[in-house]
Amino acid sequence: MRMTMWVASAASLAVLAFSCVPGLATEDQSKFDSLKRFSQVLDMVERFYVNDVTRKDLIDGAMRGMLQSLDPHSTYMDPKEHQEMQETTSGEFFGIGIEITQDENGILKVVAPIEDTPAWKGGLKSGDLILEVNGEPTQEMSLGKAVSKIKGPKGTQVILTVFSKNDKEPREVKLVRDVIPLLSVKTRELDNGYLWVRLMRFSERTTDELYEKIADYTKNHELRGIILDLRDNPGGLLDQSISVSDAFLSEGVVVSIRGRGKDSREFNATAKDSDITVPMTVLINAGSASASEIVAGALRDQKRALLVGERSFGKGSVQNIIPLNDGGAVKLTIARYYTPNGTSIQAEGIQPDILMPFEAPREDEKGLPRRTMREKDLSGHLENPNGDGEGGKPAFKRSPEATEALGRDNQLRLALQLVRSLPRIQTIH
């Protein structure tokens, strides 16, 4: 009995001493109260809800709600969703080829369609709202669930109810799912020595693909300038955006991220023999997001490139994928990123140096190459005594594909015109 009373007395003293630490008991009590309330609600749902619901489903739903209340990019992924997310950066997958987010009202919003995919061919644009997926409203749908519903086996159809800013009423878009290739870099010669480099996403091999495409071109051509096209590039891997930027920079800050503690870092460019130093312009628009904005911001602030087009999307936050024991994962916003001059583009976007809205060709011009009359096109013009091309070289013959692209893209035409006028520092052979 005495032993019991002594233990009880000691315990009382310990509690008294613990409670004397200022703020500690109050903080712990607050956490305990919150967990107690959650447990009470969980118990009530399990006991009284009209349908039987498993505890796992309730906990999964609670985690989704908790993360979605933080920001549009933090979310819980179950094992299937986590696997699908990994496939989008490291292997092929089936779907319609679109990057989506949620607006402040919880409605799905298109960040950008991926080029040459069903979504791109179906006319979906950055900023479009997806109101329904196969007739099911998206306003109360989690981002992960929406992605799962939009994806599906090759050859199957998904029906999206879409509302664009110029529409008077929503419209149905029927798309057939297909293999979404993870090729992230395309190139095309627009003029003698001037290469159009189209980056469609930032996946695991984007930087390697970039170097490979440049190397293939410079085997038989002198590289004189690059138009780096980041339009409708929804982003991807942070490390790839840094290494792509580093390919065009030899020193200085690429990007800094500021979070809590160890999540604050600065990334710098380094000089390499492979650095690409020819003049360049960069194309951006409202579909250029996240990793695309890191590249555009780095090249702009370092005075490396001239930015042309329209204001970018404005996603200035960094997400980390944290795997869970059951195969699922938490996608959590851990930091904001800042361009080299210390500017956050979160919800603001990057303003191009030259603002040039895209102008679609008139109905009677669609599919027709835009023709510019020059002296050489005039009947009976005097021949150049040095030869047909520059320095006596054969005249450059633009491919039909490049001619068509320039004919229907006013932003691309301006970017080519500008890069040709920029001073040449060094040429890659």
Buried (B, 14 or more C-beta within 10 A) or exposed (E): EEEEEEEEEEEEEEEEEEEEEEEEEEEEEEEEEEEEEEEEEBEEBEEEEEEEEEEEEBEBBBBBEEBBEEEBBBBBBBEEBBBBBBBBBEEEBBBBBBBBBBEEEBBBBBBBBBBBBBBBBBEBBBBBBBBBBEEEEBEEBBBBBBBBBBBBEEEEEBEBBBBBEEEEEBBEBEBBBBEBEBBBBBBBBBBBBBBBBBBBBBBBBBBEBBBEBBEEBBEEBEBBBBBBBBBBBBBBBBBBBBBBBBBBBEEBBBBBBBBEEEEEEEBBBEEEEEBBBBBBBBBBBBBBBBBBBBBBBBBBBBEBBBBBBBBBBBBBBBBBEEEBEEEBBBBBBBBBBBBBEEBBBBEEBBEBBEEBEBEEBEEEEEEEBBEEEEEEEEEEEEEEEEEEEEEEEEEBEBEEEBBBBBBBBBBBBBBBEBBBEBEEEEBBE
